[in-house]
């Protein structure tokens, strides 16, 4: 939820949403060479970064690396395959959301993730 997400992550996601979620290769393209430097700036002084000045591949690359560097995966391993299977089944959005919520209430899912 936004109230528990780091402000930098929220700004990064908002910038990606503004620049175009319909970009076909959004998370398949590599950002520019300067992504490592950008990550370092984000860790030290996130307020100094103007996300509006960055292109979409750089933003998506920073987001991918941020998520990969988390100490624990966002989707707990105990429900990963069930969530993946549920998301691939053709169904309406409401049914899919209900099944995904059920997955997140499974034993082994940390309370701060599954009970939100």
Helices and strands as residue ranges (DSSP letters): G 2-4, H 7-20, H 35-45, G 46-48, G 51-53, H 56-68, G 77-79, H 80-88, H 93-104, H 111-114
